[in-house]
């Protein structure tokens, strides 16, 4: 399954102040981690969160939101496991 396509229409899992809840604005937002992602290199789709446009913009511009974003990654992974999209 394509996790980027699956993210469309899902509720936002990052939930920063001003979150629009997701749905039509939701994308699969990838974590930025030194050694895993960088210039021209995106983190694997498993290291990403269902993220609304508002939260994605904030996560990309304010490093103070990194922990909240990573919580969103974990919530996304838990949701995908619960729905049977990912299996451990």
Secondary structure, DSSP 4 states (H G I P E B T S, - for coil): --HHHHHTTPBPSS--TT---BSTT-EEEEP--BTTBBTTBPPPTTSEEEE-HHHHHHHHH-GGGHHHHHHHHHHHHHHHHHTTSS--
